[in-house]
Amino acid sequence: MTIDRGYLEICKALAPGAFTRNLPFTPQVCFIDAQLRLLPPDFIRDFSSYMRVQFVNPVNRLFEMGASTVVFSFDCYPLVPLAKAPTQRKRTTKIPSVSWDHKQDIPAMMPPNFPQLLMNRVFKSKICAWVVSQLPSLVELGNGRSLVIDYDDFPLTFTAGDVPPTPQSGYKRTGESDTKFVQHLQPGQPFLADSVDGDYVVIAMAQIAKAIAANETPPRILVRRIEIKPAAAKRKRDGDATDKRRQYEIVDVNAVVTALIREIHNKVPKAKKGLEIPIFTYLVALTGCDFCAGIPRVGPNTVWKSLGKIWGPLQDAYDPILEEFNVRKVADKVVAPLLHGVYKKHASTVSGLDITRLLNALKMSETLSEKARSELATIAEIACIVRNSNWTLHYWDDAPTAPLSTEVGYGFAIKKNGDVERDPHAVLGV
């Protein structure tokens, strides 16, 4: 999932010391989201270089850094939730499709249209299978090092010599790499996830909070990701041809959680202990995650500025047994105030309205432009977003045991042709 960088900018502003170029400690276990390494840089034109640069070298670097175990993961497509299909289609709509029969083997030479071929799931799966079949014999094992391959079956652990790989016990199979890493966490263990996806930080926050709530020692989680720069610095970099090299940073997620909880209590003195991270991650899903579509014109800064206004209603909407938020309460008491804050000059006299009456008032506003009017979400769309966000919380918490994304109540519907869409008839409920 793609997370609005605004939420990570907020975290960095609260805990600047948690975002560094150097490791604050040596991780014992490292996790590589290899799915994001499938697309090679332009200078790679052959399979040998592709394997070495994209997969072998990153594993060896982590071993040299001091890790004793490196987990190498690809997505397992048959287990990816059906509700992911609309988001995946949206990401590839502008990319011409290329066919590849499942009986075709990988060519001996890297095709010129290799990046385009990777958009074909059959071809991509064959590349993943080829990589995992070759990797254990190419990386530097020995000295107590182990390589774990987590792909389309139960993870296999490889060590040096002729020892057969051993399957990992107690593992629950799941689809996407960004939820697989959770099962490789251990209490108190130093861990690093290497991925540019922003949801690793959010999912790690949820796992740390979950351990704290259970009175367990939380894992010590680092995430290596693309460096977050302030907007002004980013503009300067983009205008300077000599400073366009991508930089990375290490995020100490435990330190971020500590700083975030402290700031939430500064902003909301009546915030309930233990709900800080569940509510924050829910807000990320609701307003900053491409999977849930988001609320037009409502982003991280709007949410953060309104935290004191919406936090109490969110606490009231939370059901600790279902571990979900009441859809009607969130729509009327959270989404409506956020939208009113955005459009208040067009609806200045109608604050406090529920979401239905607020949207009707905005649609009838004489000062709202046609473009802005067309961007307003419908009630069904708002219901879908809120319901999608509830499912996302379950998915981030424990993907293998999360409800089916297409179950009634989570804002998705299966069409007659088998495709999944956001439910056009979704309701707010009571």
C-alpha positions in Angstrom: 0.0 0.0 0.0 1.1 3.5 -0.7 1.0 5.9 2.3 0.7 9.6 2.1 4.2 10.9 2.9 2.6 13.7 4.9 2.1 11.3 7.8 5.7 10.3 7.7 6.7 14.0 7.6 4.6 14.5 10.8 6.4 11.6 12.5 9.8 13.0 11.4 9.0 16.4 12.8 8.0 14.9 16.1 11.0 12.6 16.4 13.8 13.9 14.1 16.4 11.8 16.0 14.5 8.6 14.9 15.3 9.3 11.3 19.1 8.8 10.7 21.5 7.8 7.9 23.3 5.3 10.3 22.0 2.3 12.1 21.2 3.1 15.8 21.8 -0.6 16.6 22.7 -3.8 14.7 19.6 -5.7 13.6 19.7 -9.5 14.2 17.1 -10.2 11.5 16.7 -8.2 8.3 13.8 -8.5 5.9 14.1 -7.5 2.2 10.9 -6.7 0.3 12.2 -8.1 -3.0 9.0 -7.3 -4.8 10.1 -3.7 -5.0 13.5 -4.8 -6.5 12.0 -6.5 -9.5 12.1 -3.4 -11.7 15.7 -2.7 -12.5 17.5 0.6 -13.1 18.1 1.6 -16.7 21.8 0.7 -16.7 21.0 -3.1 -16.2 20.7 -4.8 -19.5 21.5 -8.5 -18.7 20.2 -11.1 -16.3 23.6 -11.7 -14.6 23.9 -8.0 -13.6 20.2 -8.0 -12.7 20.6 -10.9 -10.2 23.8 -9.5 -8.7 22.8 -5.8 -8.3 19.1 -6.2 -7.4 19.2 -9.3 -5.2 22.6 -10.8 -4.3 24.4 -7.6 -3.3 21.5 -6.4 -1.0 21.5 -9.7 0.9 25.3 -9.7 1.3 25.3 -6.1 2.5 22.9 -7.0 5.3 25.1 -9.9 6.3 28.2 -7.7 6.3 26.3 -5.2 8.4 26.0 -7.8 11.2 22.7 -9.6 10.5 22.6 -13.3 11.3 19.4 -13.9 9.3 18.1 -12.3 6.1 14.5 -12.9 5.1 14.0 -12.5 1.3 10.4 -12.1 0.3 8.3 -11.9 -2.8 4.5 -11.6 -2.9 2.4 -14.8 -3.2 -0.2 -13.7 -5.7 -2.8 -16.4 -5.0 -3.1 -15.2 -1.4 -3.3 -11.5 -2.1 -6.7 -10.3 -1.0 -9.3 -9.9 -3.8 -10.0 -6.3 -2.7 -6.5 -5.4 -3.8 -7.4 -5.7 -7.4 -8.9 -2.2 -8.0 -5.8 -0.5 -6.6 -3.5 -2.7 -8.6 -5.5 -2.1 -11.8 -5.3 1.7 -11.1 -1.5 1.6 -10.9 -1.2 -0.1 -14.3 -3.9 1.6 -16.3 -1.4 3.7 -18.3 1.0 0.9 -19.0 0.4 -1.1 -22.2 -0.2 -4.8 -21.5 2.1 -7.5 -22.8 1.0 -11.1 -23.1 3.1 -14.0 -21.8 1.9 -17.6 -21.9 2.4 -19.7 -18.7 4.2 -22.3 -20.9 6.8 -19.9 -22.1 10.2 -19.9 -20.3 12.2 -16.9 -19.4 14.4 -15.9 -22.4 18.1 -16.4 -22.2 18.7 -12.7 -22.9 17.0 -9.9 -21.1 14.4 -8.5 -23.5 14.5 -4.7 -24.3 10.9 -4.5 -23.0 11.7 -6.2 -19.7 10.2 -3.5 -17.5 7.0 -3.7 -19.5 6.9 -7.5 -19.3 7.1 -7.3 -15.5 3.6 -5.8 -15.6 2.4 -9.2 -16.8 1.8 -11.4 -13.7 2.7 -14.7 -15.4 6.1 -13.3 -16.5 6.7 -11.7 -13.2 6.0 -14.9 -11.3 8.5 -16.8 -13.5 11.1 -14.1 -12.7 10.4 -14.5 -9.0 10.7 -18.3 -9.2 14.0 -18.0 -11.0 15.5 -15.6 -8.5 14.6 -17.7 -5.4 15.9 -20.8 -7.1 19.3 -19.2 -7.7 19.8 -16.9 -4.7 20.8 -19.4 -2.0 23.8 -20.6 -4.0 25.0 -17.0 -4.7 24.9 -15.3 -1.4 27.6 -15.5 1.3 26.4 -18.0 3.9 28.5 -19.6 6.7 29.6 -18.2 10.0 26.1 -18.8 11.5 24.3 -16.9 8.7 21.0 -18.1 7.4 18.9 -17.0 4.4 15.1 -17.4 4.6 13.1 -17.5 1.4 9.5 -16.4 1.9 7.7 -16.7 -1.4 4.8 -18.9 -2.4 5.0 -21.6 0.2 6.1 -21.9 3.8 9.4 -20.1 4.3 12.6 -22.1 3.8 15.8 -21.5 5.8 19.1 -22.0 4.0 22.5 -22.4 5.7 26.0 -23.1 4.4 27.0 -26.5 3.0 24.8 -29.3 1.7 22.3 -29.1 4.5 18.7 -29.3 3.1 16.6 -26.2 3.7 14.2 -26.4 6.6 10.6 -25.1 6.6 9.7 -22.6 9.2 7.2 -23.9 11.7 4.2 -22.0 13.1 4.0 -19.8 10.0 0.6 -18.7 8.6 0.8 -18.1 4.8 -0.1 -14.7 3.5 0.1 -12.8 0.2 1.9 -9.5 0.3 5.4 -8.9 1.5 4.5 -5.9 3.5 2.4 -8.1 5.8 4.7 -11.1 5.7 7.4 -9.4 7.7 5.1 -9.3 10.8 5.6 -13.1 11.3 9.3 -12.7 11.4 9.2 -10.4 14.4 10.2 -11.6 17.9 9.8 -9.9 21.3 12.8 -7.6 22.0 14.6 -8.7 18.8 16.5 -6.1 16.8 14.9 -6.2 13.3 15.2 -4.2 10.1 12.8 -4.1 7.1 14.3 -2.8 3.9 11.5 -1.4 1.8 10.5 1.9 0.2 6.8 1.3 1.0 5.6 3.7 3.7 3.1 1.1 5.1 6.0 -0.8 6.7 6.4 2.1 9.2 2.7 2.1 9.9 2.4 -1.6 10.2 5.5 -1.7 12.5 3.9 0.9 14.7 0.8 -1.2 15.0 2.8 -4.3 15.9 4.8 -2.4 18.6 1.6 -1.0 20.1 0.0 -4.5 20.0 2.9 -6.0 22.0 2.8 -3.1 24.6 -1.0 -3.7 25.0 -0.3 -7.4 25.7 2.4 -6.5 28.3 5.0 -8.1 26.0 8.5 -6.8 25.1 8.0 -5.2 21.7 10.4 -6.0 18.9 13.0 -3.2 18.1 12.1 -2.3 14.6 14.0 -0.3 12.0 12.8 0.5 8.5 15.2 1.5 5.8 13.4 3.7 3.3 13.8 6.7 1.0 14.8 9.7 2.9 12.0 12.2 3.7 13.0 15.7 3.0 11.1 18.9 3.8 9.2 20.4 0.9 11.6 23.4 0.5 14.6 21.1 0.5 12.9 18.9 -2.0 12.3 21.8 -4.4 16.0 22.8 -4.1 17.1 19.3 -4.8 14.9 18.9 -7.8 16.3 22.2 -9.2 19.9 21.1 -8.7 21.1 18.6 -11.3 24.1 17.7 -9.1 21.9 16.6 -6.2 19.4 14.1 -7.6 20.8 10.9 -6.2 18.3 9.1 -4.1 19.1 9.0 -0.4 18.0 6.5 2.2 17.4 6.8 5.9 16.8 4.4 8.8 13.6 4.9 10.8 13.6 3.8 14.4 9.9 2.9 14.7 9.9 2.4 18.5 11.2 5.9 19.0 8.5 7.3 16.6 5.8 5.5 18.6 7.1 7.0 21.9 7.2 10.5 20.4 3.8 10.1 18.8 2.1 8.9 21.9 3.6 11.8 23.9 2.5 14.4 21.3 -1.1 13.0 21.1 -1.4 13.4 24.9 -0.1 17.0 24.5 -2.7 17.7 21.9 -5.5 15.7 23.5 -5.1 15.6 27.3 -8.1 13.2 27.6 -6.7 10.7 25.1 -7.2 7.1 26.4 -4.0 5.2 27.1 -3.6 2.3 24.7 -5.7 3.8 21.9 -3.1 6.3 20.6 -1.6 4.1 17.9 -4.7 2.2 16.8 -6.5 5.6 16.3 -3.5 7.1 14.5 -3.1 4.1 12.2 -6.8 4.2 11.5 -6.5 7.9 10.5 -3.7 6.9 8.1 -5.9 4.3 6.5 -8.9 6.7 6.4 -7.1 9.7 4.9 -3.6 8.7 3.7 -3.7 5.2 2.0 -4.3 4.6 -1.7 -6.0 1.3 -0.9 -8.9 3.1 0.9 -9.2 5.8 -1.8 -9.1 8.6 0.8 -11.4 11.6 1.3 -10.9 14.3 -1.4 -9.1 17.3 -0.1 -8.6 15.8 3.4 -4.9 14.9 4.0 -2.5 14.5 6.9 -2.1 18.2 7.7 -5.8 18.7 7.9 -6.2 15.7 10.1 -3.3 16.7 12.4 -4.6 20.2 12.9 -8.0 18.9 13.7 -6.8 16.2 16.1 -8.3 17.8 19.2 -11.7 18.0 17.5 -11.9 14.5 16.1 -10.0 12.4 18.7 -12.9 12.2 21.3 -15.4 11.0 18.6 -12.9 8.4 17.4 -12.5 7.0 20.9 -16.3 6.9 21.2 -16.6 5.1 17.8 -14.1 2.4 18.6 -15.4 -1.0 19.5 -12.7 -2.9 21.5 -14.3 -6.3 20.9 -14.6 -6.0 17.1 -11.5 -3.8 17.0 -13.3 -1.6 14.5 -14.8 1.9 14.3 -18.5 2.5 14.0 -19.1 3.6 10.4 -21.9 6.0 11.1 -20.1 7.7 14.0 -16.9 8.1 12.0 -18.8 9.5 9.0 -20.9 12.0 11.1 -18.4 12.9 13.9 -15.0 12.7 12.1 -15.4 12.9 8.3 -18.1 15.6 8.5 -16.0 18.0 10.7 -12.9 17.4 8.6 -14.8 18.2 5.4 -16.5 21.2 7.0 -13.0 22.5 7.9 -12.0 22.3 4.3 -15.1 23.8 2.8 -16.1 26.1 5.7 -16.2 29.3 3.6 -18.9 27.5 1.5 -20.8 26.1 4.4 -19.9 28.5 7.2 -23.4 28.4 8.8 -23.9 24.6 8.8 -21.2 23.3 11.2 -22.3 20.4 13.3 -24.3 18.8 10.5 -24.1 15.0 9.9 -22.3 13.9 6.8 -25.5 13.6 4.7 -26.8 17.1 5.4 -23.3 18.6 5.1 -22.8 17.1 1.6 -26.3 18.2 0.6 -25.5 21.8 1.8 -22.2 21.8 -0.1 -23.8 20.6 -3.3 -26.3 23.5 -3.1 -23.7 26.1 -2.2 -23.7 29.0 -4.7 -20.0 29.7 -4.0 -18.6 26.3 -4.6 -17.1 25.8 -8.1 -18.4 23.1 -10.4 -15.0 21.4 -10.2 -15.0 21.3 -6.4 -18.6 20.2 -6.5 -17.7 17.2 -8.8 -15.0 16.2 -6.3 -17.4 15.8 -3.4 -17.7 12.1 -2.4 -21.1 10.5 -2.3 -22.5 8.9 0.8 -21.8 5.4 -0.6 -18.2 6.5 -1.3 -17.8 7.8 2.2 -19.2 4.6 3.6 -16.8 2.5 1.5 -13.8 4.5 2.7 -14.7 4.1 6.3 -15.5 0.4 5.9 -12.3 -0.2 3.9 -10.3 1.5 6.7 -11.7 -0.9 9.2 -10.6 -3.9 7.1 -7.2 -2.3 6.6 -6.7 -2.2 10.4 -7.4 -6.0 10.6 -5.0 -6.6 7.7 -2.2 -4.6 9.2 -2.7 -6.3 12.6 -2.6 -9.9 11.4 -3.1 -10.5 7.6 -3.5 -14.3 7.8 -6.4 -14.1 10.2 -8.0 -10.9 8.9 -11.6 -11.2 7.6 -12.0 -11.8 3.9 -11.8 -8.3 2.3 -15.0 -9.1 0.3 -17.1 -10.0 3.4 -20.2 -7.9 3.8 -19.4 -4.8 5.9 -16.0 -3.8 4.5 -17.1 -1.8 1.5 -16.3 -4.2 -1.4 -18.5 -6.1 -3.8 -17.9 -8.9 -6.3 -19.3 -8.2 -9.7 -20.9 -10.8 -11.9 -17.7 -11.3 -13.9 -15.8 -12.0 -10.7 -14.0 -8.7 -10.4 -14.0 -6.7 -7.2 -15.1 -3.1 -6.9 -16.0 -0.7 -4.1 -19.6 -1.3 -3.2 -21.7 1.3 -5.0 -24.5 0.6 -2.6 -22.5 0.8 0.7 -24.5 2.4 3.5 -23.4 4.1 6.8 -25.5 1.9 9.0 -26.4 3.0 12.6 
